[in-house]
């Protein structure tokens, strides 16, 4: 029995599967420590052909790909590896993977890594299965009406939720494209919290806040419903309870377990509604300074909650309770405010910037950033309408730290 297995708390030493309506067998989510050991069996359910693994150099250096290949070899599969995917996925990465996929006549794609790797894998599985260049799909030149190549997604972070989302985010030049398709859901998602232990504190913090933003924006969204709210609340409770611990001690297996589970639930919930202006903030800030997506989203999140408070106070009060705030003695409005300050305190505790000023954004750029957000990344499903003037106030609040 290896040391890692010995350290897994008994309550968490099991792998379970999640199925629901719309998942056609063998499609499902597989969750748990050492779930990755099932990869060979799962590939055999989907194909007898050649396997191509998409990942990045960081995952390669950690030795994770060697383990994946060894598990596949036990099931009789020899897998090739593609690792030319960066932190920001570009169409050139997708085209290179697409070309390798077609030239090698591969019959299944496995994406293992963070959100960038999984987004590129989803795009290429769909475009490669139909032999349509990924650029054509991003630019809307082709509309595909059926699934592409079989695909398995394996996250190594706890935050993006790409393994259970219908979105792919890929850049052409400096422009981000956000295609959505039901065919971007993988055939199988394998979520193994053990793969997240190597994440350094900063990445743990930023991806964790990305997950929390999925839950909170998903609940505030006009398309939210009681089912999506229940997923978001449970996910937010897990992230709020365990993110500090995961940042403080990356080897805390209980924290890693619930961070992975919480991140998945948060994206499941948001996929039923959608993202709001905190995500728009991330896209805009990234044009002025290289910014991890989770950092950009978290910079916008508490200020968006404050902006929306007049129309979603009941939901924010529920979020406060999920985050562990004692709200029984407060009015709904005051309880909602506690949710906002709980997010700000969490960001401070895990070492993320709380204001645009702290992050090094120049005050003179605020008007242009506010205008860009409304022009390029509007959110008509935000519960409270935001025009150019209120966008300016929103951005100035983010810069000053006014809640």
DRENNU-621193 format. One line per 2 residues: number of its first residue (from 1); for each residue x, y, z of C-alpha. Coordinates in pm, 1 decimal. Layout:
% DRENNU-621193
NUM> X,Y,Z; ...
% end
This chain:
% DRENNU-621193
1> 0.0,0.0,0.0; 160.4,328.0,-108.6
3> 200.1,626.2,120.9; -59.2,834.8,-61.9
5> -328.0,568.6,-19.0; -241.0,536.8,347.5
7> -291.1,911.6,396.7; -638.1,925.7,239.4
9> -897.6,974.5,515.8; -1117.1,661.2,536.4
11> -1437.7,856.2,463.7; -1290.3,971.8,131.6
13> -1124.2,650.5,18.1; -1381.3,550.4,-238.4
15> -1463.4,638.3,-597.4; -1822.6,711.6,-690.9
17> -2007.9,791.4,-1010.7; -2263.3,1056.6,-1092.1
19> -2527.0,1003.9,-1358.9; -2835.9,1205.8,-1437.8
21> -3099.8,1248.9,-1704.7; -2939.3,1321.9,-2040.0
23> -2627.0,1118.5,-1972.7; -2626.5,825.9,-2212.8
25> -2424.7,530.4,-2076.9; -2131.3,506.5,-2040.0
27> -2129.3,886.3,-2001.5; -2084.5,999.8,-1641.9
29> -1874.0,1186.3,-1386.7; -1631.4,969.7,-1189.7
31> -1507.1,1125.4,-865.0; -1262.5,1028.9,-593.8
33> -901.9,982.1,-492.8; -724.8,745.2,-733.4
35> -1016.4,763.5,-978.1; -756.2,817.8,-1247.3
37> -656.1,452.0,-1214.1; -976.9,365.1,-1402.0
39> -872.7,552.2,-1717.2; -784.1,238.9,-1912.6
41> -1117.7,70.6,-1843.7; -1306.2,388.7,-1933.8
43> -1121.7,433.6,-2262.5; -1205.4,73.0,-2350.4
45> -1574.9,158.0,-2306.9; -1543.9,424.6,-2575.0
47> -1299.7,293.4,-2834.8; -1065.0,20.6,-2944.5
49> -857.4,268.0,-3147.1; -564.0,502.2,-3093.2
51> -543.3,739.6,-2794.9; -413.6,1098.5,-2798.8
53> -356.6,1282.9,-2469.7; -367.7,1664.0,-2469.9
55> -193.5,1841.9,-2183.2; 79.5,2097.6,-2109.7
57> 446.6,2104.2,-2014.0; 376.2,2159.5,-1642.5
59> 169.8,1839.8,-1618.2; 435.9,1653.7,-1816.0
61> 710.5,1762.2,-1572.7; 503.9,1649.2,-1274.5
63> 503.6,1293.2,-1408.4; 124.8,1274.8,-1424.4
65> 123.6,1187.0,-1793.4; 357.0,894.6,-1731.0
67> 106.3,756.3,-1482.1; -181.7,804.6,-1725.0
69> 9.3,623.1,-1998.6; 93.1,336.5,-1763.9
71> -273.0,290.0,-1665.4; -369.1,295.2,-2034.0
73> -95.8,43.3,-2117.0; -240.0,-198.7,-1862.4
75> -563.0,-186.7,-2065.0; -377.1,-243.0,-2390.7
77> -360.1,115.5,-2518.2; -46.4,294.6,-2636.8
79> -112.0,666.9,-2600.3; 64.2,956.3,-2770.5
81> 103.0,1290.0,-2593.3; 56.3,1650.6,-2711.0
83> 169.6,1921.5,-2466.5; 179.3,2242.2,-2673.4
85> -99.2,2424.5,-2485.0; -21.7,2737.2,-2285.3
87> -193.6,2915.2,-1998.6; -396.7,3116.4,-2251.2
89> -540.7,2884.0,-2516.1; -491.5,3013.9,-2870.2
91> -630.5,2885.1,-3195.6; -276.8,2789.2,-3301.7
93> -267.6,2539.9,-3011.3; -599.4,2395.6,-3125.8
95> -483.1,2377.1,-3487.7; -164.6,2193.2,-3391.7
97> -361.5,1940.5,-3185.5; -617.9,1909.9,-3466.1
99> -345.5,1835.7,-3722.9; -182.3,1573.6,-3501.1
101> -520.7,1418.2,-3432.4; -600.8,1381.1,-3802.7
103> -253.3,1279.6,-3918.5; -231.3,1008.0,-3654.1
105> -585.8,881.5,-3709.3; -662.5,898.2,-3338.6
107> -1006.5,782.8,-3227.4; -1028.4,938.9,-2879.0
109> -895.9,1251.0,-2705.5; -805.2,1275.3,-2336.7
111> -758.4,1627.0,-2200.0; -574.8,1647.3,-1867.8
113> -484.0,1980.2,-1710.7; -639.9,2312.7,-1626.7
115> -913.2,2499.3,-1807.4; -696.9,2590.8,-2107.2
117> -612.0,2228.7,-2183.0; -970.8,2114.4,-2144.8
119> -1108.4,2400.5,-2357.8; -870.3,2317.5,-2643.8
121> -946.8,1945.9,-2610.3; -1320.8,2010.8,-2633.0
123> -1283.0,2225.1,-2942.1; -1059.1,1973.8,-3120.0
125> -1267.8,1671.3,-3024.8; -1564.7,1836.5,-3192.0
127> -1387.0,1986.5,-3493.8; -1156.2,1686.0,-3540.6
129> -1442.5,1440.5,-3536.3; -1599.3,1628.8,-3826.5
131> -1270.7,1719.2,-3998.9; -1359.3,2087.4,-3976.7
133> -1074.4,2324.5,-3876.4; -1117.2,2464.5,-3524.5
135> -1083.1,2822.4,-3651.3; -1390.9,2775.0,-3870.7
137> -1591.7,2659.8,-3572.1; -1472.4,2949.1,-3352.1
139> -1563.8,3202.5,-3619.4; -1906.5,3048.5,-3669.2
141> -1843.2,2934.7,-4025.4; -1970.2,2584.1,-3949.1
143> -2251.3,2459.8,-3728.0; -2216.3,2103.3,-3608.1
145> -2522.9,1902.8,-3510.9; -2367.6,1591.6,-3357.7
147> -2081.5,1486.2,-3134.9; -1724.0,1462.4,-3255.5
149> -1453.4,1229.0,-3128.2; -1505.4,1052.7,-2795.2
151> -1351.3,1262.4,-2518.5; -1245.5,1220.3,-2156.0
153> -1159.9,1528.3,-1947.1; -947.4,1516.4,-1632.0
155> -895.6,1841.1,-1434.7; -577.2,1904.7,-1239.3
157> -709.5,2222.6,-1076.0; -1017.2,2287.9,-864.9
159> -1178.0,2589.7,-1020.1; -1249.6,2615.6,-1390.7
161> -1516.0,2344.9,-1403.5; -1450.1,2302.1,-1775.6
163> -1485.5,1925.7,-1737.2; -1860.0,1968.7,-1677.3
165> -1936.8,2277.9,-1886.5; -2071.4,2331.1,-2239.8
167> -1823.0,2613.7,-2309.9; -1482.1,2644.4,-2472.4
169> -1276.3,2963.8,-2447.3; -1006.2,3001.9,-2714.2
171> -833.9,3312.6,-2853.7; -773.1,3415.7,-3212.4
173> -512.3,3687.9,-3186.4; -617.4,3900.5,-2890.0
175> -988.4,3824.2,-2926.8; -1147.1,3559.3,-2708.7
177> -1416.8,3337.5,-2853.1; -1672.8,3168.6,-2630.1
179> -1854.6,2902.0,-2832.9; -2114.8,2701.6,-2646.9
181> -2231.0,2356.8,-2751.8; -2390.9,2057.6,-2580.5
183> -2126.4,1854.9,-2765.1; -1855.4,2014.4,-2548.2
185> -1966.0,1801.6,-2254.7; -1719.2,1512.6,-2233.7
187> -1820.3,1152.2,-2265.5; -1661.4,1095.6,-1925.0
189> -1518.5,1338.4,-1668.6; -1271.9,1187.4,-1422.4
191> -1220.6,1411.5,-1120.7; -939.3,1291.2,-895.6
193> -861.7,1533.2,-608.9; -519.4,1372.7,-577.0
195> -417.1,1541.3,-903.8; -466.0,1887.5,-748.5
197> -219.3,1841.3,-461.9; 71.3,1976.5,-667.3
199> -101.9,2311.9,-724.5; 96.2,2595.1,-557.9
201> -88.4,2828.5,-317.5; -144.5,3111.4,-566.8
203> -300.5,2885.5,-830.3; -507.6,2714.8,-561.5
205> -633.8,3056.7,-452.5; -710.5,3194.9,-798.0
207> -881.0,2881.9,-931.8; -1075.8,2847.4,-606.0
209> -1211.0,3200.0,-643.4; -1302.1,3123.1,-1003.0
211> -1513.5,2833.6,-875.5; -1676.9,3050.1,-610.2
213> -1761.2,3312.7,-870.8; -1935.4,3044.0,-1076.9
215> -2162.8,2970.6,-782.5; -2239.8,3330.0,-689.5
217> -2283.1,3464.7,-1041.5; -2483.8,3156.1,-1129.3
219> -2724.6,3228.1,-842.9; -2760.4,3598.0,-927.9
221> -2825.1,3526.9,-1297.3; -3176.3,3584.5,-1430.8
223> -3184.9,3227.4,-1563.8; -3113.1,3075.4,-1223.0
225> -3367.0,2827.3,-1088.0; -3410.1,2630.0,-763.9
227> -3219.0,2332.7,-903.5; -2919.6,2537.9,-1016.9
229> -2929.3,2734.3,-690.5; -2902.4,2414.7,-487.4
231> -2587.4,2311.5,-676.9; -2438.2,2658.4,-643.7
233> -2509.7,2681.6,-271.0; -2355.2,2344.4,-191.8
235> -2055.3,2427.3,-407.8; -2012.0,2767.5,-244.0
237> -2031.2,2611.0,101.5; -1749.6,2370.0,16.3
239> -1527.4,2635.0,-139.0; -1591.2,2879.4,145.1
241> -1510.7,2613.7,405.6; -1198.8,2464.1,248.0
243> -1026.2,2721.2,25.4; -823.9,2875.5,308.8
245> -710.5,2529.6,418.9; -614.1,2423.0,67.1
247> -410.3,2740.7,16.4; -245.1,2710.2,356.8
249> -160.7,2341.4,326.1; -164.4,2188.4,-19.8
251> -131.2,1840.0,130.9; -458.7,1869.8,323.8
253> -641.9,1585.2,150.2; -980.6,1664.9,302.5
255> -955.0,2021.8,175.3; -845.6,1907.2,-170.3
257> -1133.6,1658.7,-182.5; -1400.6,1917.5,-109.0
259> -1239.5,2183.0,-328.9; -1257.8,1947.1,-627.2
261> -1613.8,1845.7,-548.8; -1720.5,2204.0,-480.4
263> -1568.2,2336.0,-802.8; -1757.2,2073.9,-1003.5
265> -2088.8,2157.0,-836.9; -2033.5,2530.8,-887.0
267> -1988.5,2490.1,-1261.7; -2279.9,2248.0,-1288.8
269> -2496.1,2515.4,-1130.2; -2365.4,2802.5,-1340.5
271> -2397.3,2600.4,-1661.8; -2773.5,2609.5,-1606.5
273> -2774.0,2989.3,-1582.8; -2459.0,3174.4,-1689.2
275> -2179.9,3413.3,-1600.1; -2211.8,3783.7,-1523.1
277> -1998.5,4096.4,-1501.9; -1726.0,3952.0,-1277.6
279> -1629.8,3734.1,-1572.6; -1645.3,4038.8,-1798.5
281> -1403.8,4215.6,-1563.2; -1154.2,3933.4,-1605.8
283> -1165.0,3965.6,-1984.8; -1112.2,4342.9,-1970.7
285> -837.0,4346.7,-1706.7; -647.8,4084.4,-1904.8
287> -616.4,4328.7,-2194.7; -425.6,4573.0,-1972.9
289> -218.2,4331.2,-1766.9; -156.1,3954.9,-1796.2
291> -406.3,3822.3,-1544.0; -499.7,3471.3,-1434.1
293> -869.3,3427.1,-1500.3; -951.7,3355.8,-1136.0
295> -776.1,3673.4,-1019.8; -966.3,3885.7,-1269.8
297> -1299.9,3731.7,-1177.0; -1239.4,3769.5,-804.7
299> -1151.6,4138.2,-847.6; -1497.3,4198.9,-989.0
301> -1699.0,3963.3,-768.6; -1761.2,4146.2,-436.4
303> -1832.4,4475.0,-614.8; -2080.9,4304.0,-846.8
305> -2252.3,4151.6,-544.4; -2275.5,4501.7,-393.7
307> -2413.4,4641.3,-720.6; -2677.2,4367.4,-743.1
309> -2768.2,4366.7,-372.6; -3086.2,4578.7,-408.8
311> -3245.7,4313.0,-631.0; -3093.4,3985.4,-504.8
313> -3066.2,4038.1,-128.9; -3248.4,3711.9,-49.9
315> -3000.9,3509.4,-253.6; -2700.4,3690.4,-111.5
317> -2831.1,3617.5,237.3; -2836.8,3246.6,149.3
319> -2482.2,3275.8,18.4; -2376.4,3438.9,345.4
321> -2514.1,3141.0,536.1; -2337.4,2899.5,299.0
323> -2011.7,3084.2,365.2; -2055.4,3031.2,737.2
325> -2174.3,3377.8,832.7; -2407.3,3389.9,1139.0
327> -2706.6,3563.4,983.9; -2993.0,3470.3,1216.4
329> -2979.5,3802.8,1401.7; -2966.0,4019.9,1089.0
331> -3220.1,4156.2,844.9; -3210.2,4019.4,491.9
333> -3026.0,4329.7,368.5; -2766.3,4313.5,643.9
335> -2720.0,3940.4,591.9; -2663.2,4005.4,220.9
337> -2395.9,4261.5,305.0; -2220.3,4002.7,520.0
339> -2187.3,3779.1,213.2; -2007.2,4059.4,28.9
341> -1764.6,4125.1,312.9; -1710.5,3750.6,359.1
343> -1584.3,3731.4,-0.8; -1353.9,4028.7,54.0
345> -1214.9,3872.4,372.2; -1160.4,3540.6,196.4
347> -967.4,3710.3,-84.8; -747.4,3887.7,170.0
349> -683.8,3569.2,366.4; -569.3,3373.3,60.6
351> -342.5,3648.4,-65.5; -534.3,3781.0,-365.8
353> -565.4,4152.6,-446.7; -893.2,4308.1,-336.2
355> -881.0,4629.9,-542.4; -767.2,4724.8,-890.5
357> -537.9,4979.4,-726.8; -366.8,4702.2,-527.6
359> -337.8,4500.4,-846.1; -147.0,4777.5,-1022.1
361> -414.7,4904.4,-1259.2; -373.6,5273.9,-1339.2
363> -662.9,5496.6,-1238.3; -642.1,5677.1,-1572.1
365> -741.4,5352.5,-1749.9; -1063.8,5306.7,-1552.8
367> -1293.4,5501.9,-1791.4; -1170.3,5304.7,-2093.3
369> -1204.2,4975.1,-1906.3; -1558.3,5058.0,-1798.1
371> -1657.1,5149.1,-2153.7; -1491.3,4840.1,-2297.3
373> -1681.6,4610.2,-2062.2; -2022.4,4750.4,-2158.1
375> -1936.8,4752.8,-2527.9; -1764.1,4415.5,-2566.6
377> -1886.1,4204.5,-2274.3; -2240.9,4313.0,-2181.1
379> -2447.4,4092.3,-1955.6; -2816.9,4140.5,-2035.7
381> -2906.2,3863.5,-1790.3; -2752.0,4044.6,-1494.1
383> -3040.8,4096.4,-1248.2; -2979.9,4471.4,-1234.3
385> -2928.9,4668.5,-1554.1; -2588.4,4831.7,-1592.5
387> -2539.5,5126.9,-1828.8; -2226.2,5322.6,-1911.8
389> -2259.9,5549.2,-1609.7; -2315.4,5268.4,-1360.1
391> -2032.4,5072.9,-1522.5; -1803.9,5366.9,-1450.3
393> -1913.5,5366.0,-1086.7; -1863.0,4990.2,-1068.2
395> -1506.2,5018.7,-1197.2; -1420.9,5310.3,-970.8
397> -1548.9,5109.6,-675.5; -1323.2,4821.7,-779.2
399> -1026.8,5057.4,-798.7; -1097.1,5227.8,-464.7
401> -1226.3,4925.1,-277.1; -1567.0,5079.1,-209.4
403> -1837.1,4825.7,-119.0
% end
